[in-house]
């Protein structure tokens, strides 16, 4: 059994892939049957969908965490904070969004088994992002 500190390190390595790391590392960081509950329904499940998402995310630049709190307990690691980036323009969640900078509050939850990510969830303030980009105007 790995320690919460070791699990935090695995999540940090996974998080680094968002900005264009070596996607072959996914096989070391995640279980073969990983369940990524944060994937869009149009993506394949598990590692294949996660790999596809990370490859596609290279088209927009993440500024990384502007504020971050990480909590690790037993087999769970939770990241909560504000993450910024630059959207290149185009559809986001079916809504046409112009290019621009954004910052949104997010929480990512990871469950690890034997030091590898077995499950991942995401809670993101996509509405705030779409408002910042001007895709949705307040009433």
Secondary structure, 3 states (H helix, E strand, C coil): CCCHHHHHHHHHHHHHHHHCCCHHHHHHHEEEEEEECCCCCCCCCHHHHHHHHHHHHHHCEEEEEEEEEEEEECCEEEEEEEEEEEECCEEECCEEECCEEEEEEEEEEEEEECCEEEEEEEEECHHHHHHHCCCCCCC
